[in-house]
C-alpha cells in the first residue's frame, strides 16, 4: 500500500480556455499540490495529464472530453509529481460558456485527497480488478445513490455511455416497480466499514439497459470509503439467459403438465419398439379405452388397417430423424367403431448418448373442426357461386385500397379482367375515379368506417351507378348496380309527368282525384282556382274532401255519395249546380267519376273530370226556345196565313182579266185589300213570335 498523506492542503484553481487551448489562470498553490510551477503548466497544456496514473489517464481524459456546457464532474485519481511522490487527487471540474467570447471555459478545483482507504494503490491492479473485469461493475454513493464509477463491461452490457452513467443514480437503471425495493434494501443494509473487504451477495435483481430491455443480474458488493463518501462497489453478473432458461424450463414443465391433464389435447409416448409407455386421460376418454388396455400394446391397436402404413412411416421417420417434428393426420377408431380425425406432431426423445428411447406425440381430435371446415367450404362455394351469378358488380378492397376480390359483373362493367385488378391499388387501376363523386364517397366511407349508399353518374362510361359500401376491419365491400336504364326510365317518367301536368294544367277543365279515404291526391290548377273562386278556400293535396270549409254538410254528403259510387266500380257522369260566390249567378258543371285501379284490379281512388257547362246549357235552352218559335211560325204559316191567302187566290181567280174596268173587279179589289190586311196581321204575328217568343 502507498503511504497516505495526512496533511490537507488548500485547493488549487485552474481556468482553461478550451477554444484557445491556453490557461487563463493557474493558482500559485499548484506547486504545493503537484510540485510544479505555474509557468511550467502554462507552457505545456498536457503537462497535468502526464502526471496522472497511466492506468487512469485514458478514463479521466475521456470523461473530461465528454463534458457538456454547464456540466460538472467529480474526478478522483493519482498523480506522480516530478519529485516522484504519489498523491491522491480530488478534482472538481465544471464547463461553462463565456458570455462575451462564447468560448468554452473549463474550471478545475484541485485538492489533495485525505482518503484513508484509497481505492488505487500500487499493489492493487485496479485495471484488472475493476475496469477490465468481465462482469459489469459500478461504484455508487450510498447517500445519494449517484453512480461514481463504472467499468467497460457495464458500458457494454447496459448500453449507456460513461458520461450517461455518471449522471445517473442506481435507480435509473432499474424498472420503476423496483425502486421502492432497492431503497428498502439499501436502508436495511447501510454502510458498514468493518465489512469493507467482504463481498456480500444481494441476490437476483432486475435492471434494464438503455433500450429498456430487462437484464437479470446477480448482485454482490462491498462497502468502501471513497473521496470521503460512503460508497458501495457492486458486481452485477448478467444471468439473463440463465433466468430465461429457467423460466422456459418452468413453462415447458407447466406445458407438459397441462398436456397430461388436458381436456382437448392428446399426449402419448411409445418406446423404440412402438409400444405404448404413456397415454393421457383425454386420449383414453376420447377413444374409450382403459389405461391397462393400452400400456405395453403396439400402436397398431389404435390404427385402422387402411392407414396403418401412415403410422408406421411416421414412427420410422422419428427414429431416423431425432429432434425433427414429424406431422401426421389420420383416423383412429374408438371402441364403438366411430372414426376420429386426429392431427399429430411426433418428436423423438433421446438419451445422453443421443439414442432414441421414446417417441412423444401431441395430438388433437379435429373431427368437428374438419366438419366445420367442410361446411364453411361449402358455404364459401355457394357464396362464390352467388357472387358470380348476381348481375350487380361486386368487389372487395383491403385497408390499403388493393383489390382482394371481384366478380364477373364488375369485370364486364369496368372492361377490366380480374387478373389486372387483384392485388392492385384501386386508384392505380381506375385513376379517373380518384376525383369523382365515387372517389370522394369511397374515401368518406372508409375514413368514417360507416356504411353508405349513393348514386352517381360516371361520365367516362356515360352510365349511372347505385353503390353500397360496407367497411369492415379487414377491408371494404362494394356493391355497384348499373341503373342507367332505370335512371333513363325515371327521367322519361319525369318528363312524361311534367308534360302531363303541363297539359292538365293548360286546360280550363277541372281535374282532381281522391284516395279511398276521400283525401285529395291530385288537383290541377284549374280545379284549385275554381274551388277557391266558388268557396273562398283553396283546397290542398292531403286534405279530406268532405272537410272542405267552403261547403255545407248537405253538399259534403252528396259528394261523399258520388265518390262511394265510383269506389264501388261505377263509372258515371253528373251535372252539378253551384252558385257564384260574388255574382250569385248559377253555375253548372258536368262531372265524370272514374274508378282508379291498380295493376291487379284493386280500386284505390277516384279520378274526376269537371267542365263548366253553364254556357252550354244556356245555348241549349236558347236553341229549344228558338225551335219552339219555329214550330209556332210553322203553325201560324200553315193555319193563319193559309186562309187569307186562299181567299186572295179565290178572288184573283174570279177577277175579269179581260175587262179590268168591270165593276165587279172593283168589289173584288176591295176584298183583296181586306185579305191583304189579314195577311199583314198574320205576318206581324209571325215576326213577333220569331223575336219575342210571344203569341
C-alpha positions in Angstrom: 0.0 0.0 0.0 1.2 3.5 -0.6 1.8 5.8 2.3 -1.1 8.2 2.8 -0.6 12.0 3.1 -2.4 13.1 6.2 -1.8 16.8 5.7 -4.6 18.7 3.9 -3.5 21.4 1.6 -5.5 24.3 0.2 -7.5 23.9 -3.0 -5.9 25.0 -6.3 -7.9 26.6 -9.1 -7.1 26.2 -12.8 -9.1 28.0 -15.5 -8.6 26.9 -19.1 -9.9 28.3 -22.4 -10.8 25.2 -24.4 -11.2 27.0 -27.7 -7.9 28.9 -27.5 -6.1 26.0 -25.9 -4.5 28.0 -23.1 -4.7 28.6 -19.4 -6.4 31.8 -18.3 -5.5 31.4 -14.6 -3.3 29.0 -12.6 -3.3 29.2 -8.8 0.2 29.5 -7.3 -0.6 26.8 -4.8 -0.3 24.3 -7.6 3.3 23.8 -6.5 2.2 22.7 -3.1 -0.1 20.0 -4.5 1.7 18.8 -7.7 5.3 20.0 -7.2 5.2 22.1 -10.5 5.3 25.8 -11.1 2.5 27.7 -12.9 4.7 28.7 -15.8 5.6 25.0 -16.4 1.9 24.2 -16.7 1.2 27.2 -18.8 3.9 26.2 -21.3 2.5 22.7 -21.8 -1.2 22.2 -22.0 -0.8 18.4 -21.5 1.6 18.7 -18.6 -1.1 17.9 -16.0 -2.3 14.7 -17.8 1.3 13.4 -17.9 1.2 13.4 -14.1 -1.9 11.2 -13.9 -1.5 7.4 -13.3 -1.2 5.7 -16.6 -4.0 3.2 -15.7 -6.4 6.1 -15.1 -5.3 8.7 -17.6 -7.4 7.4 -20.6 -10.6 7.2 -18.5 -10.0 10.7 -16.9 -9.3 12.3 -20.3 -12.4 10.6 -21.8 -14.6 11.9 -19.1 -13.3 15.5 -19.4 -13.6 15.4 -23.2 -17.2 14.2 -22.9 -18.3 17.1 -20.7 -21.2 19.3 -21.8 -21.6 23.0 -21.2 -22.9 23.7 -17.7 -21.8 20.2 -16.7 -19.9 19.3 -13.6 -18.0 16.1 -12.7 -16.1 14.8 -9.7 -12.8 13.1 -10.5 -10.6 11.0 -8.3 -7.2 9.8 -9.4 -3.5 9.5 -8.6 -0.6 11.7 -9.8 3.1 11.2 -9.6 4.9 14.5 -9.0 8.2 15.5 -10.7 9.7 14.7 -7.3 8.4 11.1 -7.7 5.8 11.5 -5.0 2.4 9.7 -5.5 -0.6 11.7 -4.4 -4.4 11.1 -4.4 -6.2 13.9 -6.1 -9.8 15.1 -5.9 -10.6 17.1 -9.0 -13.9 19.0 -9.3 -14.4 20.2 -12.9 -17.1 22.3 -14.4 -17.5 23.5 -18.0 -19.2 26.9 -18.8 -19.6 29.2 -21.8 -18.2 32.7 -21.6 -21.0 35.2 -22.4 -18.6 37.7 -24.1 -16.4 35.5 -26.2 -18.6 32.4 -26.5 -15.6 30.3 -25.6 -15.9 27.1 -23.5 -14.1 27.7 -20.2 -13.1 24.7 -18.1 -12.5 25.3 -14.4 -10.8 22.8 -12.1 -10.7 22.9 -8.4 -7.9 20.5 -7.4 -7.1 19.4 -3.9 -5.1 16.5 -2.4 -7.4 13.8 -1.1 -7.1 12.8 2.6 -8.8 9.4 1.9 -7.6 6.8 4.4 -8.6 4.0 2.2 -7.5 4.9 -1.3 -9.1 2.8 -4.0 -6.0 2.9 -6.1 -2.7 1.6 -4.8 0.4 0.1 -6.4 -0.2 -3.4 -5.0 -3.8 -3.5 -6.4 -4.1 -3.9 -10.2 -7.2 -1.6 -10.5 -7.4 -2.1 -14.2 -7.8 -5.8 -13.8 -10.0 -5.8 -10.7 -12.4 -3.1 -11.9 -12.0 -1.5 -15.3 -11.2 -4.8 -17.1 -13.4 -7.1 -15.1 -15.5 -9.2 -17.4 -18.6 -8.6 -15.2 -20.3 -5.2 -15.1 -19.1 -3.2 -12.0 -20.0 0.1 -10.7 -19.4 2.3 -7.6 -22.2 4.4 -6.1 -22.7 6.8 -3.2 -24.9 5.2 -0.6 -26.4 8.6 0.5 -27.3 10.0 -3.0 -27.3 6.7 -4.9 -25.3 8.5 -7.6 -23.0 6.4 -9.7 -19.4 7.4 -9.4 -17.5 4.8 -11.5 -18.4 2.1 -14.0 -16.2 -0.4 -15.9 -16.1 -1.2 -19.5 -18.2 -4.3 -19.1 -21.1 -2.2 -17.6 -20.9 0.2 -20.5 -21.1 -2.7 -23.0 -23.8 -4.5 -21.2 -26.2 -1.6 -20.4 -25.5 0.5 -23.5 -25.1 3.8 -21.6 -22.0 5.9 -22.3 -19.6 6.7 -19.4 -21.0 10.3 -19.3 -24.6 9.0 -19.1 -23.7 6.6 -16.3 -22.0 9.3 -14.3 -25.2 11.4 -14.5 -27.4 8.6 -13.2 -28.4 7.0 -9.9 -28.7 3.3 -9.4 -32.5 3.7 -9.6 -32.2 4.9 -13.2 -31.0 1.5 -14.3 -33.9 -0.3 -12.5 -37.6 -0.7 -13.6 -39.9 1.7 -11.9 -41.5 -1.1 -9.9 -38.2 -2.0 -8.3 -37.3 1.5 -6.9 -39.1 1.0 -3.5 -37.5 -2.4 -3.1 -34.0 -1.0 -3.8 -34.4 1.8 -1.3 -35.6 -0.6 1.4 -32.7 -2.9 0.8 -30.1 -0.1 1.0 -31.7 1.3 4.2 -31.6 -2.2 5.7 -28.0 -2.7 4.6 -26.4 0.6 5.4 -22.6 1.3 5.2 -20.5 -1.0 7.3 -16.8 0.0 7.4 -15.8 -3.2 9.2 -17.0 -5.3 6.2 -15.4 -3.2 3.5 -13.3 -6.1 2.3 -16.1 -8.7 2.4 -18.2 -9.2 -0.7 -21.9 -9.8 0.2 -24.5 -11.3 -2.1 -27.6 -9.2 -2.6 -29.4 -11.8 -4.6 -31.1 -11.5 -8.0 -32.3 -8.1 -9.2 -33.9 -6.6 -12.3 -32.0 -4.0 -14.3 -32.7 -2.5 -17.7 -30.4 -1.4 -20.4 -30.7 1.9 -22.4 -33.2 0.3 -24.8 -35.4 -0.7 -21.9 -34.7 -4.4 -22.2 -34.8 -6.2 -18.8 -31.5 -7.6 -17.5 -31.4 -10.1 -14.6 -28.3 -9.5 -12.5 -26.9 -11.4 -9.5 -25.6 -8.6 -7.3 -22.6 -8.9 -4.9 -20.9 -5.9 -3.3 -18.9 -4.4 -0.5 -18.7 -1.0 1.2 -15.8 1.3 0.8 -14.9 4.8 1.8 -14.1 6.8 -1.3 -13.5 10.5 -1.6 -14.9 11.0 1.9 -18.1 9.3 0.7 -19.7 6.1 2.0 -19.8 4.0 -1.2 -20.6 0.5 -2.4 -18.7 -1.4 -5.0 -21.1 -3.6 -7.0 -20.5 -6.5 -9.3 -23.6 -7.2 -11.4 -23.3 -10.6 -13.1 -25.6 -10.9 -16.1 -27.7 -14.0 -15.6 -30.5 -13.1 -18.0 -30.0 -16.1 -20.2 -29.9 -18.4 -17.2 -33.1 -16.9 -15.8 -34.8 -17.1 -19.2 -33.7 -20.8 -19.5 -35.1 -21.5 -16.0 -38.4 -19.7 -16.9 -38.6 -21.6 -20.2 -37.9 -24.8 -18.4 -40.7 -23.9 -15.9 -43.0 -23.1 -18.9 -42.1 -26.4 -20.5 -42.9 -28.2 -17.3 -46.2 -26.4 -17.0 -47.0 -27.2 -20.6 -46.2 -30.9 -20.1 -48.4 -30.9 -17.0 -51.2 -29.1 -18.9 -50.9 -31.7 -21.8 -51.1 -34.5 -19.3 -54.2 -33.1 -17.8 -55.5 -31.5 -21.0 -59.2 -31.7 -21.8 -58.6 -31.1 -25.5 -55.1 -32.5 -26.4 -53.7 -36.0 -26.5 -50.3 -36.9 -25.1 -48.8 -40.3 -25.8 -45.4 -42.0 -25.7 -44.3 -45.1 -27.4 -40.9 -46.8 -26.9 -38.5 -47.5 -29.6 -40.3 -50.7 -30.5 -43.6 -48.9 -31.0 -45.3 -50.0 -27.7 -47.3 -47.5 -25.6 -45.4 -46.3 -22.5 -47.8 -43.4 -21.6 -51.2 -42.1 -22.6 -53.1 -39.2 -21.1 -56.6 -39.2 -19.8 -58.0 -37.3 -22.8 -56.8 -39.9 -25.2 -58.4 -42.7 -23.1 -61.6 -40.7 -22.7 -62.0 -39.9 -26.5 -61.3 -43.4 -27.7 -63.0 -45.2 -24.8 -60.0 -47.3 -23.6 -58.9 -48.2 -20.1 -55.2 -47.4 -19.4 -54.4 -51.1 -18.8 -55.8 -51.9 -22.3 -53.1 -49.8 -24.0 -49.9 -49.7 -21.9 -47.5 -52.2 -23.4 -49.6 -52.6 -26.5 -48.3 -51.8 -30.0 -49.6 -48.5 -31.5 -51.3 -50.5 -34.3 -54.0 -51.5 -31.9 -55.4 -48.0 -32.2 -55.0 -47.7 -36.0 -57.3 -48.7 -38.8 -55.7 -51.2 -41.4 -56.2 -48.8 -44.3 -53.9 -46.2 -42.6 -51.5 -48.3 -40.5 -48.8 -47.6 -43.1 -49.1 -43.9 -42.4 -48.4 -44.5 -38.6 -45.5 -46.8 -39.4 -43.9 -44.3 -41.7 -44.2 -41.6 -39.1 -42.7 -43.9 -36.5 -39.8 -44.8 -38.8 -39.2 -41.1 -39.6 -39.0 -40.2 -35.9 -36.5 -43.0 -35.3 -34.3 -41.8 -38.2 -34.5 -38.0 -37.5 -34.0 -37.3 -33.8 -35.2 -33.8 -32.9 -37.3 -33.4 -36.0 -41.0 -32.8 -35.7 -43.0 -35.3 -37.8 -46.6 -34.4 -38.5 -49.4 -36.9 -39.2 -53.1 -36.7 -39.8 -55.1 -39.9 -39.8 -58.2 -41.6 -38.5 -58.3 -43.6 -35.2 -61.3 -45.8 -34.2 -62.8 -45.6 -30.8 -64.0 -48.8 -29.0 -67.5 -48.2 -30.5 -66.1 -48.2 -34.0 -66.5 -44.4 -34.6 -63.7 -42.8 -36.5 -61.9 -39.7 -35.2 -59.7 -37.5 -37.4 -56.6 -36.7 -35.3 -53.8 -34.2 -36.1 -50.4 -35.3 -34.6 -47.0 -33.9 -34.0 -44.3 -36.5 -33.1 -40.8 -36.0 -31.9 -38.2 -38.5 -30.7 -36.8 -38.5 -27.1 -33.1 -39.3 -26.9 -30.8 -40.4 -24.1 -27.5 -38.9 -23.1 -25.8 -40.9 -25.9 -28.3 -39.5 -28.5 -30.1 -42.7 -29.0 -33.9 -42.7 -29.5 -35.5 -44.2 -26.5 -39.1 -43.0 -26.9 -41.3 -41.1 -29.3 -43.7 -38.5 -27.9 -46.8 -37.4 -29.7 -49.1 -34.5 -29.1 -52.5 -34.7 -30.9 -55.9 -33.2 -31.2 -59.2 -34.5 -32.3 -60.1 -32.4 -35.3 -63.2 -34.3 -36.4 -65.5 -31.5 -35.5 -63.1 -29.0 -37.0 -63.0 -30.8 -40.3 -66.8 -31.0 -40.4 -67.0 -27.2 -39.8 -64.3 -26.5 -42.4 -66.2 -28.6 -44.9 -69.4 -26.7 -44.1 -67.5 -23.4 -44.4 -66.0 -24.5 -47.7 -69.5 -25.5 -49.0 -70.9 -22.2 -47.8 -68.0 -20.4 -49.3 -68.5 -22.2 -52.6 -72.2 -21.3 -52.6 -71.3 -17.7 -51.7 -68.8 -17.6 -54.6 -71.4 -19.0 -56.9 -73.9 -16.4 -55.7 -71.5 -13.6 -56.1 -70.6 -14.7 -59.6 -74.2 -15.1 -60.6 -75.5 -11.8 -59.4 -75.9 -9.1 -62.0 -74.7 -6.4 -59.7 -71.0 -5.5 -59.7 -69.1 -6.7 -56.6 -65.6 -6.1 -55.3 -63.6 -6.0 -52.0 -60.6 -3.9 -51.3 -58.2 -4.2 -48.3 -57.3 -1.3 -46.0 -54.5 -0.4 -48.4 -57.1 0.0 -51.3 -55.9 -3.1 -53.0 -58.4 -5.4 -54.8 -59.0 -8.6 -52.9 -61.9 -9.9 -54.8 -64.1 -9.0 -57.9 -66.9 -10.8 -59.6 -67.7 -11.3 -63.3 -70.2 -8.5 -63.4 -67.6 -6.0 -62.3 -65.2 -7.3 -64.9 -67.8 -6.6 -67.5 -68.8 -3.2 -66.5 -65.2 -2.0 -65.8 -63.9 -3.7 -69.0 -61.0 -4.9 -66.9 -60.1 -8.6 -66.1 -59.7 -9.7 -62.5 -56.1 -10.6 -63.2 -55.4 -6.9 -64.0 -57.2 -5.9 -60.7 -56.4 -8.4 -58.0 -53.6 -7.1 -55.7 -53.5 -3.7 -57.4 -54.5 -0.4 -55.9 -57.9 0.8 -56.8 -56.7 4.3 -57.8 -53.9 2.9 -60.0 -56.3 0.7 -61.9 -59.0 3.3 -62.2 -57.3 6.7 -61.8 -60.3 8.5 -63.4 -62.5 7.9 -60.3 -60.0 9.5 -57.9 -61.5 13.0 -58.1 -65.0 11.9 -59.0 -68.0 11.6 -56.7 -67.2 7.9 -56.4 -63.7 8.6 -55.2 -64.9 11.1 -52.6 -67.7 8.8 -51.4 -65.3 5.9 -51.2 -62.8 7.9 -49.1 -65.5 9.2 -46.8 -66.9 5.7 -46.2 -63.6 4.1 -45.4 -62.3 7.1 -43.3 -65.5 7.2 -41.2 -65.8 3.5 -41.2 -69.6 3.8 -41.9 -71.8 2.1 -44.4 -73.1 4.4 -47.1 -75.3 4.3 -50.2 -75.1 6.8 -53.0 -76.0 7.3 -56.7 -73.5 8.8 -59.1 -73.2 9.4 -62.9 -69.9 8.2 -64.2 -69.0 10.4 -67.2 -66.3 8.2 -68.8 -68.8 5.4 -69.2 -71.9 7.6 -69.7 -73.6 5.4 -67.1 -75.5 5.8 -63.8 -74.5 3.6 -60.8 -76.0 3.0 -57.4 -73.3 2.0 -54.9 -73.5 0.4 -51.5 -70.3 0.5 -49.3 -69.8 -1.7 -46.3 -66.5 -1.2 -44.3 -65.1 -3.9 -42.0 -61.9 -4.5 -40.0 -60.3 -6.4 -42.9 -61.3 -4.1 -45.8 -64.4 -2.7 -47.6 -67.0 -4.4 -49.7 -68.7 -2.6 -52.6 -71.9 -3.4 -54.5 -72.3 -1.4 -57.7 -75.5 -1.6 -59.7 -75.9 -0.3 -63.2 -79.1 1.8 -63.0 -78.6 3.6 -66.3 -81.9 2.2 -67.9 -83.7 2.8 -64.6 -82.4 6.3 -64.5 -83.4 6.9 -68.1 -86.9 5.5 -67.3 -87.1 7.8 -64.3 -86.1 10.7 -66.4 -88.7 9.7 -69.1 -91.3 9.2 -66.5 -90.5 12.6 -65.0 -90.7 14.1 -68.5 -94.0 12.4 -69.1 -95.3 13.5 -65.7 -94.2 17.1 -66.3 -95.7 17.0 -69.8 -98.9 15.6 -68.5 -99.1 18.1 -65.7 -98.4 20.9 -68.2 -101.1 19.5 -70.4 -103.5 19.1 -67.5 -102.8 22.5 -66.1 -103.2 24.0 -69.6 -106.9 23.4 -69.7 -109.7 25.3 -68.0 -111.4 22.0 -67.1 -111.1 20.8 -63.5 -109.2 17.6 -62.9 -108.7 16.0 -59.4 -108.5 12.7 -57.6 -109.2 11.3 -54.2 -108.0 8.2 -52.4 -110.1 5.6 -50.6 -110.3 7.8 -47.5 -111.5 10.6 -49.8 -108.4 12.7 -49.3 -107.3 14.9 -52.2 -104.4 13.2 -54.1 -104.0 15.4 -57.1 -105.6 18.8 -58.1 -104.9 20.7 -61.2 -104.6 24.5 -61.3 -108.0 24.9 -62.8 -109.7 22.9 -60.0 -107.8 24.8 -57.3 -108.7 28.1 -58.9 -112.4 27.2 -59.5 -113.0 25.9 -55.9 -111.2 28.8 -54.4 -113.4 31.2 -56.5 -116.6 29.4 -55.6 -115.9 28.8 -51.9 -113.2 31.3 -51.0 -111.0 28.5 -49.6 -108.1 26.9 -51.5 -108.1 23.0 -51.5 -104.8 21.2 -51.0 -103.4 17.7 -51.6 -103.9 15.6 -48.5 -106.9 17.5 -47.3 -110.1 15.4 -46.7 -112.6 16.4 -49.4 -115.5 16.1 -47.1 -114.0 18.6 -44.6 -113.6 21.5 -47.1 -114.9 24.5 -45.2 -116.4 26.1 -48.3 -119.4 23.6 -48.4 -122.2 22.8 -46.0 -122.8 19.3 -44.7 -125.5 18.6 -47.3 -123.1 19.2 -50.2 -120.5 17.1 -48.4 -123.0 14.2 -48.1 -123.9 14.5 -51.8 -120.2 14.4 -52.9 -119.4 11.5 -50.5 -122.2 9.6 -52.2 -120.7 10.3 -55.6 -117.2 9.2 -54.6 -118.5 6.0 -52.9 -120.4 5.0 -56.1 -117.1 5.3 -58.1 -115.2 3.4 -55.3 -117.6 0.6 -55.8 -116.6 0.4 -59.5 -119.3 2.6 -61.2 -118.2 5.0 -63.9 -120.7 7.8 -64.4 -121.4 11.5 -65.1 -123.5 14.1 -63.3 -124.4 17.7 -63.7 -123.6 19.7 -60.6 -125.1 23.1 -59.8 -123.3 25.8 -57.8 -123.7 29.5 -57.2 -121.0 32.1 -57.9 -119.9 33.5 -54.6 -119.6 37.0 -55.9 -122.3 37.3 -58.6 -124.7 34.8 -57.1 -125.3 33.5 -60.6 -126.0 29.8 -61.1 -123.1 27.8 -62.5 -123.4 24.3 -63.9 -120.7 21.7 -64.2 -120.6 18.3 -65.9 -118.6 15.9 -63.6 -117.3 12.5 -64.6 -116.4 9.9 -61.9 -113.9 7.2 -62.9 -112.5 4.5 -60.5 -108.7 4.3 -60.3 -107.4 0.7 -60.5 -104.0 -0.9 -59.6 -102.4 -3.4 -61.9 -104.1 -6.3 -60.0 -107.5 -4.7 -60.3 -107.8 -3.1 -56.9 -109.7 0.2 -56.7 -107.5 2.7 -54.8 -109.3 6.0 -55.6 -111.5 8.1 -57.9 -110.4 10.3 -60.8 -112.7 13.2 -61.5 -113.1 15.4 -64.6 -115.3 18.5 -64.5 -116.1 21.2 -67.0 -118.2 24.3 -66.8 -121.4 23.7 -68.9 -123.2 26.8 -67.8 -122.9 28.4 -71.3 -123.6 25.1 -73.0 -126.8 24.6 -71.1 -127.8 28.2 -71.8 -127.2 27.8 -75.5 -129.1 24.5 -75.5 -132.1 26.3 -73.9 -131.9 29.1 -76.4 -132.0 26.5 -79.2 -135.0 24.9 -77.6 -136.8 28.2 -77.4 -135.9 29.0 -81.0 -137.2 25.7 -82.1 -140.4 26.3 -80.2 -140.8 29.6 -82.0 -140.1 28.0 -85.3 -142.8 25.5 -84.6 -145.2 28.4 -83.8 -144.2 30.1 -87.0 -144.9 26.9 -88.9 -148.2 26.6 -87.2 -149.1 30.2 -88.0 -147.9 29.7 -91.5 -149.9 26.6 -92.0 -153.1 27.7 -90.4 -153.4 31.6 -90.0 -151.8 32.6 -93.3 -153.4 29.9 -95.4 -157.0 31.2 -95.1 -156.4 34.8 -96.3 -154.0 33.5 -99.0 -156.7 31.1 -100.1 -159.2 33.9 -100.1 -156.8 36.1 -102.1 -156.3 33.3 -104.6 -160.0 32.8 -105.0 -160.7 36.5 -105.5 -157.9 36.7 -108.1 -159.3 33.7 -109.9 -162.8 35.4 -110.4 -161.3 38.7 -111.4 -162.2 39.8 -115.0 -158.8 39.9 -116.5 -160.2 40.8 -119.9 -162.1 43.9 -118.8 -160.2 45.3 -115.9 -162.8 48.0 -115.6 -165.6 45.6 -115.0 -167.5 47.0 -112.0 -167.3 43.6 -110.3 -163.5 43.9 -110.3 -163.7 46.9 -108.0 -165.6 44.9 -105.5 -163.1 42.1 -105.8 -160.2 44.6 -105.3 -161.9 45.8 -102.1 -162.0 42.3 -100.9 -158.3 41.8 -101.9 -157.4 44.9 -99.7 -159.3 43.3 -96.8 -157.5 40.0 -97.3 -154.1 41.8 -97.6 -154.7 43.5 -94.3 -155.4 40.0 -92.7 -152.2 38.7 -94.3 -150.2 41.7 -92.9 -151.6 41.0 -89.4 -150.5 37.3 -89.7 -147.0 38.3 -90.8 -146.7 40.7 -87.9 -147.8 37.8 -85.6 -145.1 35.6 -87.1 -142.4 38.3 -86.6 -143.4 38.8 -83.0 -143.1 35.0 -82.3 -139.7 34.9 -84.0 -138.1 37.6 -81.9 -140.0 37.7 -78.7 -141.4 34.2 -78.5 -144.9 35.6 -77.6 -148.1 34.7 -79.4 
